[in-house]
Amino acid sequence: MKWSIDILVVGAGPAGIAAAVTAAEAGQHVGLVDDNPVPGGQIWRSGAPLPVTARRWQARLDASSVVRLEGWRVFDCPEPNVVRAERNGFKPAHPDAGIDENRDCAELRCRALILATGARERFLPFPGWTLPNVMGAGGLDAMVRGGLPIAGKRAVIAGTGPLLLAVAAHLAARQAKVEVVCEQAPLSRLARFAAGMLTEPAKLWQGARYRITTRHTPYRTGCWPIAAHGRDRLEAVTLQQGRNRWEVPCDYLGCGFHLVPNIELPDLLGCRIEDGFVATDALLQTSVPGVYCAGEPTGIGGVELSLLEGQIAALAASGNVDRARSLARQRRRRLGFVRALQQACALDPQLRELPQEDTVVCRCEDVRHRELHEHATWRQAKLHTRCGMGPCQGRVCGAAAEFLFGWHAGSVRPPLFPASVSSLVSPREPALADESLVAANAFHENAKETP
């Protein structure tokens, strides 16, 4: 007996949670798989008080019949409506769900698939960016939320996007000394973006709160780091604004140049990709029948849009087309923010001059800039230098190379992530024992009948 569910949601960030909850409340048998030990994704992390919206959706998820596979990572899609996942850790949402915890590789079958794989930070290489304590802005924020002592430490936050002020505000609230926030976009472009945000007063007020929290911190536009310095760890960073350069002593540098959508899984499934994002119709269905996509992979638009898209995709996949269309009209009104944010965060061409000849671009394989500009394509660079062939599979250097050289990845192949040999060669059979499946299905049926 194989584990077969109605809808499988990949990714447990805001879009994935909304999709799973909405589909379950519509009477569907839903599975939710995510590689993190707890739901929430990168934005709703544990370690800090969650906003009211997050707590409400988490409560609905906990009360739902969704079967959660937490600590599982999808690494392959061998055929339509089938994904394979490997366990890094596991905690079922409901003890009575009957999932076999002794299995390390799962084969999950579904009628419809909703991809809510989120996004990651874009890193651009510059001299010294591999020093300890130089990290992504979001990465630094996550480490602080996880317990990294930051009180009294000097931090520089740099890159582009709304995340910079949010991270600076959080670090300041934890008693860090934020020396400066450096936004690479020019002031004129940011002013146009802010003027266009008058229709989004909640977002404007949120940004204003962050700036109030960091009001004693200089906020420089058209500014970015050009080098990090230190022996065993970061000691200072050199900043550039126009023709001016100066050095700022610091203990941490959080540097992220906006977000890159995680489109590897949709790409592997054959979904059409346009301008770096997954193309969908108004109801979030991709070019592959039965496969939907919601959240940041369709366009970087923030939590509210992700929640809305998760609901639309779930309703469409559940057959509730009228309700999905009603929400789709709300989504169309919010898409202007996606376009405005993309324009505001467009990278300055001068950033291509950041790496020097010996600057490492691919950290996994220790590939330097001088080795890459000899090649014309991403494929050539991979074949000759192994750039993008390390554990991260090009998730860091690939986005950097795309900006630096204009290269595009030619194809995505399984495994999407490093996987154990036993998972790669395991026979094509259901990973959940028959008795576990009976228990899981029985739990789902009982949940539907419970008022």
Phi, psi and omega per residue, in radians:
M1 nan 2.255 -3.080
K2 -1.744 2.637 3.101
W3 -1.358 1.907 -3.104
S4 -2.213 2.152 -3.130
I5 -2.121 2.952 3.130
D6 -1.276 -0.951 -3.026
I7 -2.324 2.265 3.042
L8 -1.947 2.226 3.108
V9 -1.882 2.210 3.108
V10 -1.841 1.998 -3.112
G11 1.931 2.183 -3.079
A12 -2.026 0.696 2.936
G13 -1.460 -2.913 -3.127
P14 -0.949 -0.787 -3.123
A15 -1.133 -0.746 -3.129
G16 -1.178 -0.716 3.105
I17 -1.087 -0.819 -3.135
A18 -1.074 -0.702 3.138
A19 -1.143 -0.829 -3.099
A20 -1.113 -0.805 -3.119
V21 -1.117 -0.802 -3.105
T22 -1.100 -0.749 3.138
A23 -1.163 -0.707 3.130
A24 -1.148 -0.722 3.129
E25 -1.216 -0.296 3.057
A26 -1.542 0.115 3.066
G27 1.625 0.177 -3.135
Q28 -1.552 2.661 3.009
H29 -1.517 1.973 -2.915
V30 -2.095 2.416 2.984
G31 -2.029 2.503 3.140
L32 -2.247 2.056 -3.091
V33 -2.060 2.371 -3.114
D34 -2.688 2.585 -3.078
D35 -1.471 -0.088 3.088
N36 -1.557 2.696 -3.126
P37 -1.270 -0.325 3.113
V38 -2.387 2.649 3.114
P39 -1.264 2.817 3.120
G40 2.318 -0.358 3.117
G41 1.176 -2.715 -3.101
Q42 -1.407 -0.409 -3.024
I43 -1.595 -0.671 3.134
W44 -1.773 1.203 -3.093
R45 -1.494 2.666 3.010
S46 -1.320 2.898 3.136
G47 1.764 -0.064 3.105
A48 -2.629 2.692 3.108
P49 -1.019 2.298 3.137
L50 -1.497 2.585 3.069
P51 -1.141 2.860 -3.094
V52 -1.015 -0.740 -3.135
T53 -1.026 -0.750 3.139
A54 -1.111 -0.768 -3.119
R55 -1.114 -0.636 3.138
R56 -1.162 -0.777 -3.138
W57 -1.211 -0.637 3.081
Q58 -1.093 -0.703 3.125
A59 -1.133 -0.721 3.103
R60 -1.132 -0.652 3.102
L61 -1.142 -0.774 -3.133
D62 -1.106 -0.571 -3.112
A63 -1.502 -0.101 -3.057
S64 -1.530 3.053 3.097
S65 -1.639 0.231 -3.128
V66 -1.096 2.258 3.044
V67 -1.549 2.037 -3.015
R68 -1.816 2.262 3.009
L69 -1.912 1.677 -3.080
E70 -1.759 2.308 -3.047
G71 1.541 0.386 3.087
W72 -2.033 2.459 -3.104
R73 -2.147 2.168 3.110
V74 -1.288 2.184 -3.116
F75 -2.099 -0.128 -3.107
D76 -2.782 2.682 3.037
C77 -2.294 1.493 -2.986
P78 -1.208 -0.396 3.139
E79 -2.770 2.895 -3.127
P80 -0.974 2.406 3.083
N81 1.137 0.397 3.084
V82 -2.365 2.261 3.025
V83 -2.213 2.666 3.072
R84 -2.036 2.382 -3.086
A85 -2.318 2.606 3.103
E86 -1.992 2.505 -3.067
R87 -1.569 2.215 2.959
N88 -1.780 -0.332 -3.137
G89 -3.123 2.829 -3.046
F90 -2.677 2.357 3.073
K91 -2.611 1.760 3.126
P92 -1.152 2.536 -3.118
A93 -1.148 -0.617 -3.092
H94 -2.097 2.087 -3.125
P95 -0.989 -0.466 -3.095
D96 -1.552 0.105 -3.102
A97 -1.189 -0.398 3.040
G98 1.388 0.364 3.130
I99 -1.295 2.394 3.131
D100 -1.334 1.930 -3.068
E101 -1.422 -0.071 -3.095
N102 -1.586 -0.022 3.126
R103 -1.612 2.452 -3.135
D104 -1.841 -0.216 3.134
C105 -2.348 2.267 -3.093
A106 -2.118 2.437 3.012
E107 -1.944 2.049 -2.983
L108 -2.003 2.180 -3.133
R109 -1.930 2.519 -3.096
C110 -2.625 2.854 3.053
R111 -1.454 -0.657 3.129
A112 -2.397 2.569 -3.089
L113 -2.130 2.257 3.082
I114 -2.013 2.068 -3.105
L115 -1.700 2.049 3.112
A116 -2.279 1.081 -2.939
T117 -1.492 -0.016 2.990
G118 1.263 -2.711 -3.071
A119 -2.543 2.967 3.119
R120 -2.371 2.911 3.137
E121 -1.300 2.600 3.008
R122 -1.668 2.260 3.102
F123 -1.935 2.418 3.042
L124 -2.052 2.294 -3.080
P125 -1.329 2.479 3.020
F126 -2.607 2.813 -3.117
P127 -0.932 2.177 3.101
G128 1.591 0.028 -3.065
W129 -1.227 -0.202 3.110
T130 -1.619 0.016 3.112
L131 -1.123 2.542 2.995
P132 -0.990 2.458 -3.115
N133 1.413 0.077 2.892
V134 -1.748 2.118 -3.046
M135 -2.666 3.055 3.075
G136 -1.142 2.656 3.106
A137 -1.058 -0.807 3.099
G138 -1.154 -0.614 3.106
G139 -1.123 -0.738 3.095
L140 -1.100 -0.746 3.119
D141 -1.069 -0.729 3.137
A142 -1.140 -0.681 3.134
M143 -1.171 -0.654 3.097
V144 -1.154 -0.743 3.084
R145 -1.103 -0.496 3.130
G146 -1.462 -0.028 3.055
G147 2.096 0.016 3.112
L148 -1.083 2.151 3.140
P149 -1.231 2.123 -3.057
I150 -2.110 -0.220 -3.105
A151 -1.003 2.248 3.113
G152 1.430 -0.132 -3.133
K153 -1.457 2.578 3.120
R154 -1.613 2.259 -3.093
A155 -2.291 2.504 2.980
V156 -2.026 2.286 3.123
I157 -1.975 2.226 -3.025
A158 -2.542 2.851 3.114
G159 2.249 -2.249 3.111
T160 -2.759 2.684 3.070
G161 1.900 2.861 -3.126
P162 -1.084 -0.376 -3.101
L163 -1.071 -0.518 -3.052
L164 -1.047 -0.885 -3.132
L165 -1.149 -0.648 3.130
A166 -1.088 -0.767 3.128
V167 -1.166 -0.764 3.133
A168 -1.048 -0.725 3.138
A169 -1.124 -0.719 -3.138
H170 -1.168 -0.725 3.124
L171 -1.146 -0.689 3.113
A172 -1.111 -0.665 3.111
A173 -1.149 -0.430 3.089
R174 -1.611 0.303 3.056
Q175 1.261 0.372 2.999
A176 -1.343 2.706 3.065
K177 -1.733 1.681 3.137
V178 -1.402 1.911 -3.029
E179 -1.238 -0.702 -3.086
V180 -2.905 2.585 2.973
V181 -1.939 2.161 -3.073
C182 -1.968 1.989 3.107
E183 -1.851 2.147 -3.070
Q184 -1.239 -0.403 -3.141
A185 -1.228 2.539 3.105
P186 -1.265 2.767 -3.101
L187 -1.065 -0.646 -3.115
S188 -1.066 -0.723 -3.139
R189 -1.212 -0.688 3.110
L190 -1.141 -0.620 3.121
A191 -1.144 -0.717 3.094
R192 -1.113 -0.693 3.120
F193 -1.111 -0.773 -3.137
A194 -1.116 -0.688 3.125
A195 -1.120 -0.647 3.112
G196 -1.252 -0.251 -3.114
M197 -1.515 0.073 3.140
L198 -1.076 -0.412 3.087
T199 -1.427 -0.097 3.120
E200 -2.117 1.189 -3.051
P201 -1.047 -0.549 -3.129
A202 -1.116 -0.732 3.131
K203 -1.209 -0.670 3.088
L204 -1.066 -0.760 -3.123
W205 -1.173 -0.643 3.097
Q206 -1.091 -0.815 3.103
G207 -1.079 -0.671 3.120
A208 -1.113 -0.687 3.116
R209 -1.097 -0.740 3.112
Y210 -1.066 -0.730 -3.106
R211 -1.222 -0.603 3.084
I212 -1.092 -0.748 3.135
T213 -1.080 -0.587 -3.091
T214 -1.867 0.473 -3.021
R215 -1.088 -0.400 3.121
H216 -1.552 0.009 -3.134
T217 -1.751 2.232 3.072
P218 -1.043 2.400 3.087
Y219 -2.084 1.903 -3.044
R220 -1.901 2.289 3.104
T221 -1.789 2.783 -3.063
G222 1.038 0.616 -3.010
C223 -2.337 2.494 3.133
W224 -2.736 2.814 3.093
P225 -1.372 2.473 3.081
I226 -2.015 -0.220 3.085
A227 -2.893 2.541 3.016
A228 -1.996 2.491 -3.026
H229 -2.198 2.582 3.083
G230 2.813 2.835 3.096
R231 -1.587 -1.352 -3.136
D232 -1.562 -0.331 3.137
R233 -2.769 3.036 -3.099
L234 -1.077 2.343 3.085
E235 -2.158 -0.494 -3.119
A236 -2.846 2.854 3.105
V237 -2.369 2.433 3.059
T238 -1.662 2.218 -3.115
L239 -1.915 2.678 3.095
Q240 -2.297 2.325 3.039
Q241 -2.405 1.880 -3.014
G242 1.108 -2.184 3.122
R243 -1.628 -0.048 -3.096
N244 -1.571 2.385 3.062
R245 -2.305 2.450 3.097
W246 -2.687 2.805 -3.080
E247 -1.895 2.373 -3.123
V248 -2.114 2.025 3.039
P249 -1.119 2.413 -3.140
C250 -2.812 2.812 3.093
D251 -1.716 -0.490 -3.129
Y252 -2.409 2.493 2.989
L253 -2.166 2.009 3.051
G254 -1.773 1.982 -2.975
C255 -2.340 1.986 3.123
G256 -2.488 2.238 -3.086
F257 -1.711 1.229 -3.141
H258 1.162 -2.753 -2.984
L259 -2.098 2.641 3.073
V260 -2.078 2.197 -3.115
P261 -1.194 2.511 3.069
N262 -1.472 1.587 -3.043
I263 -1.915 0.209 -3.097
E264 -1.100 -0.758 3.135
L265 -1.170 -0.834 3.053
P266 -1.017 -0.672 3.129
D267 -1.118 -0.742 3.115
L268 -1.078 -0.612 3.138
L269 -1.329 -0.175 3.130
G270 1.629 0.229 3.107
C271 -1.176 2.483 3.141
R272 -1.223 2.348 3.133
I273 -1.963 2.260 3.123
E274 -2.244 2.171 3.120
D275 0.950 0.613 3.074
G276 1.488 0.029 -3.139
F277 -2.189 2.805 3.126
V278 -1.316 2.211 3.126
A279 -1.443 2.332 3.126
T280 -2.395 2.908 2.998
D281 -1.541 -2.996 -3.073
A282 -1.094 -0.443 -3.128
L283 -1.753 0.314 3.039
L284 1.224 0.299 3.034
Q285 -1.436 2.390 3.141
T286 -1.436 -3.038 3.110
S287 -1.257 -0.176 3.110
V288 -1.717 2.118 -3.122
P289 -0.981 2.381 3.100
G290 1.409 0.011 3.128
V291 -2.010 2.153 -3.140
Y292 -2.005 2.774 3.132
C293 -2.428 2.401 -3.087
A294 -2.486 2.650 3.083
G295 1.583 -2.691 -2.998
E296 -1.023 -0.529 3.109
P297 -1.069 -0.355 3.105
T298 -1.611 -0.145 -3.106
G299 2.622 2.300 -3.086
I300 -1.246 1.897 -3.032
G301 -2.385 0.012 3.080
G302 1.604 3.100 -3.004
V303 -1.126 -0.818 -3.052
E304 -1.045 -0.776 3.131
L305 -1.178 -0.667 3.109
S306 -1.073 -0.752 3.106
L307 -1.076 -0.745 -3.140
L308 -1.120 -0.777 -3.128
E309 -1.170 -0.648 3.086
G310 -1.039 -0.721 3.123
Q311 -1.178 -0.737 -3.140
I312 -1.070 -0.847 -3.126
A313 -1.061 -0.732 -3.123
A314 -1.154 -0.752 -3.141
L315 -1.145 -0.729 3.120
A316 -1.128 -0.761 3.137
A317 -1.173 -0.451 3.129
S318 -1.504 -0.113 -3.141
G319 1.613 0.048 3.112
N320 -1.543 1.183 -2.973
V321 -1.156 -0.680 -3.105
D322 -1.076 -0.803 3.110
R323 -1.138 -0.655 3.119
A324 -1.108 -0.713 3.138
R325 -1.168 -0.600 3.111
S326 -1.100 -0.764 3.109
L327 -1.248 -0.522 3.134
A328 -1.081 -0.550 3.095
R329 -1.163 -0.650 3.071
Q330 -1.153 -0.659 -3.141
R331 -1.091 -0.720 -3.105
R332 -1.041 -0.596 -3.132
R333 -1.233 -0.381 -3.109
R334 -1.635 -0.193 -3.064
L335 -1.188 -0.371 3.072
G336 -1.052 -0.602 3.112
F337 -1.121 -0.680 3.132
V338 -1.050 -0.839 -3.123
R339 -1.146 -0.727 -3.125
A340 -1.127 -0.704 3.141
L341 -1.164 -0.707 3.122
Q342 -1.088 -0.712 3.117
Q343 -1.190 -0.705 -3.113
A344 -1.145 -0.579 -3.066
C345 -1.697 0.182 3.104
A346 -1.000 2.350 -3.026
L347 -1.364 2.403 3.093
D348 -1.162 2.277 3.135
P349 -0.990 -0.419 3.129
Q350 -1.102 -0.383 -3.139
L351 -1.152 -0.299 3.072
R352 -1.183 -0.291 -3.123
E353 -1.576 0.019 -3.095
L354 -1.096 -0.895 -3.083
P355 -1.245 2.458 2.997
Q356 -1.638 3.100 -3.059
E357 -0.983 -0.701 -3.062
D358 -1.703 0.186 3.120
T359 -1.259 2.268 3.093
V360 -1.200 2.278 3.059
V361 -1.829 -0.835 3.083
C362 -1.758 1.854 -3.088
R363 -1.268 -0.561 -3.118
C364 -1.099 -0.745 -3.056
E365 -1.921 0.144 3.082
D366 0.967 0.832 3.134
V367 -1.689 2.273 -3.059
R368 -1.762 2.836 -3.026
H369 -1.020 -0.688 -3.101
R370 -1.129 -0.442 3.124
E371 -1.351 -0.361 -3.042
L372 -1.606 -0.667 -3.045
H373 -1.271 0.030 3.019
E374 -1.415 -0.194 -3.026
H375 -1.939 2.771 -3.043
A376 -1.764 -0.371 -3.077
T377 -2.416 2.833 3.069
W378 -1.058 -0.700 -3.135
R379 -1.105 -0.794 3.123
Q380 -1.056 -0.746 -3.136
A381 -1.098 -0.706 3.118
K382 -1.126 -0.771 -3.080
L383 -1.154 -0.625 -3.040
H384 -1.667 -0.416 -3.072
T385 -2.151 -0.193 -3.035
R386 1.203 0.271 3.059
C387 -1.040 2.267 3.138
G388 1.439 0.128 -3.092
M389 -1.892 0.180 3.132
G390 -1.517 -2.899 -3.084
P391 -0.999 -0.580 -3.108
C392 -1.430 -0.125 3.091
Q393 0.953 0.732 3.054
G394 1.371 0.162 -3.107
R395 -1.214 -0.439 3.092
V396 -1.674 -1.008 -3.056
C397 -1.289 -0.420 -3.114
G398 -1.119 -0.807 3.120
A399 -1.163 -0.630 3.100
A400 -1.152 -0.782 -3.135
A401 -1.133 -0.603 3.099
E402 -1.062 -0.733 3.121
F403 -1.297 -0.746 -3.050
L404 -1.236 -0.680 -3.009
F405 -2.080 -0.131 -3.093
G406 1.335 0.338 -3.131
W407 -1.433 2.683 3.059
H408 -2.285 2.423 3.107
A409 -1.089 2.325 -3.080
G410 -1.365 -0.589 -3.089
S411 -2.820 2.841 3.065
V412 -2.098 2.284 -3.097
R413 -2.215 2.629 3.064
P414 -1.325 2.687 -0.040
P415 -1.361 2.516 3.141
L416 -1.200 -0.471 3.104
F417 -2.333 2.785 3.028
P418 -0.959 2.267 -3.114
A419 -2.317 2.683 3.136
S420 -1.208 2.678 3.133
V421 -1.061 -0.638 -3.126
S422 -1.097 -0.609 3.102
S423 -1.264 -0.643 -3.110
L424 -1.212 -0.582 -3.072
V425 -1.824 0.054 -3.121
S426 -1.089 2.499 -3.111
P427 -1.113 2.674 3.128
R428 -1.297 1.542 3.124
E429 -2.551 2.739 3.127
P430 -1.084 2.369 -3.080
A431 -1.434 -0.175 -3.120
L432 -1.859 2.279 -3.080
A433 -1.098 2.692 -3.089
D434 -0.971 -0.771 -3.107
E435 -1.157 -0.551 3.092
S436 -1.172 -0.676 -3.135
L437 -1.158 -0.722 3.112
V438 -1.061 -0.745 3.136
A439 -1.148 -0.718 3.140
A440 -1.122 -0.784 3.129
N441 -1.143 -0.664 3.115
A442 -1.135 -0.697 3.097
F443 -1.061 -0.750 -3.134
H444 -1.097 -0.779 -3.135
E445 -1.124 -0.702 3.122
N446 -1.151 -0.646 3.136
A447 -1.121 -0.646 3.142
K448 -1.173 -0.569 -3.079
E449 -1.462 -0.323 -3.104
T450 -1.294 2.190 -3.121
P451 -1.200 nan nan
